[in-house]
Amino acid sequence: MKTNDIKKGTRFRLRNGWFATMADNRKGNIRLATVEGDYTETGSVYAHDIVSVLVGDTWQPVEHTGQQAKVRELNVALFGG
């Protein structure tokens, strides 16, 4: 599944291991989500940090667009892994 196909209300897992629920139906490099981390809060997440999506009872890996991969490479180069 591509990150642009994730719809509002869909559960997903972030690269750091936290879980979240999509809060918008937009497309692009930045999405709005309710993240369950140290605290539960709603805010922006980078699409390249989404690694898997819950579809039914199965976690499916996420396929990133070329632009999202470039943003990830830039972030790693600037801020580290």
C-alpha positions in Angstrom: 0.0 0.0 0.0 1.2 3.5 -0.8 1.2 6.2 1.9 -1.1 8.3 -0.3 -3.7 5.5 -0.2 -4.0 5.6 3.6 -7.4 7.0 4.5 -8.7 8.8 7.6 -9.2 6.3 10.5 -6.6 3.8 9.4 -4.2 2.5 12.0 -0.5 2.5 11.1 3.0 2.0 12.7 5.7 4.6 12.6 9.4 3.9 12.0 10.2 4.5 15.8 7.7 1.8 16.8 4.8 4.0 17.9 1.3 3.5 16.6 -1.0 6.1 15.1 -4.3 6.7 13.4 -4.6 8.8 10.3 -6.6 12.0 10.8 -6.8 13.3 7.2 -7.4 12.1 3.7 -4.7 14.2 2.1 -1.7 13.1 0.0 1.9 14.2 0.2 5.0 14.2 2.4 3.3 15.4 5.6 0.1 13.9 7.0 -2.0 14.6 10.0 -2.3 11.8 12.6 -3.1 11.0 16.2 0.1 9.4 17.5 0.2 7.1 20.5 3.7 7.7 21.9 4.8 8.9 25.3 1.6 10.9 25.1 -1.3 10.7 22.7 -1.6 13.8 20.6 -2.6 14.9 17.1 -0.1 16.5 14.8 1.9 16.2 11.6 4.0 13.1 10.7 6.3 12.6 7.7 4.9 10.1 5.3 8.3 8.4 5.0 8.1 7.5 8.7 5.1 5.3 8.1 6.3 1.7 7.8 3.2 -0.5 8.0 -0.6 -0.2 7.8 -3.3 -2.4 9.5 -5.6 -3.8 6.8 -8.2 -6.1 8.4 -6.1 -8.2 10.9 -2.8 -8.0 8.9 0.0 -5.5 9.0 1.1 -4.6 5.5 4.3 -2.8 4.5 4.1 0.6 3.1 5.5 1.7 -0.3 6.9 5.2 -0.4 6.9 7.5 -3.5 10.1 8.7 -5.0 9.6 12.2 -3.5 9.0 10.7 0.0 12.2 8.6 -0.3 14.2 11.8 -1.2 12.8 13.6 1.8 13.8 10.7 4.0 17.4 10.7 2.5 17.6 14.5 3.2 16.4 14.1 6.8 18.9 11.3 7.4 21.7 13.4 5.9 20.9 16.4 8.0 19.8 14.9 11.3 21.2 11.3 11.3 19.5 7.9 11.2 
